[in-house]
């Protein structure tokens, strides 16, 4: 039985839709790669007024570029992140190369990016926690990002997402040490 998703799932290509539609019943919008058209943005913006928009792009730079363009133009977008290690097959990285379990986990842990003016954690605190500026900072950021289902993050993206979610230094310490 297919999982019914009440919303639009934005993906990069036809192979993503072919894979996802084998176990998900939803409306899919294809961006045709990282050059997402203004018409597609306009359609998603209009539909976002009464429909959930879920971005499920490849865990790579073009996928991030698509996420950023959609987020810049549409408010309250939902992001579903898949783990890059679970999305590699035949030397390709992507949604279609992932597996059903990873996709379902991503859809169950949506990250809603909302614009706000508050800060929960500072860059200096990320440094104190060893998430930046150390030899093992990448590994610590990766562990934290996986536990919070935030996808791949450099220090700047991690800081932004932690602040959007309202996660402070003590919560980050708890996750890293727990």
Number of C-alpha atoms within 10 A of each C-alpha: 7 11 12 11 14 13 18 19 23 25 26 26 19 15 15 21 21 11 16 22 15 12 15 18 15 17 15 21 20 17 18 13 16 16 12 17 12 10 9 16 17 13 12 21 18 12 14 18 12 9 13 17 27 26 25 25 30 27 21 13 11 15 19 16 16 23 22 12 14 20 19 10 13 17 16 16 23 23 25 24 25 27 23 17 10 17 20 17 12 6 7 10 17 24 30 24 19 22 15 16 10 16 23 15 15 20 20 11 16 18 23 17 16 13 10 9 6 9 15 14 19 15 15 11 16 20 14 13 18 18 26 20 13 13 10 11 18 18 13 17 21 19 15 21 19 16 12 14 20 23 23 21 17 14 16 10 13 21 20 18 18 20 18 19 15 13 15 15 16 12 12 19 13 9 13 16 7 6
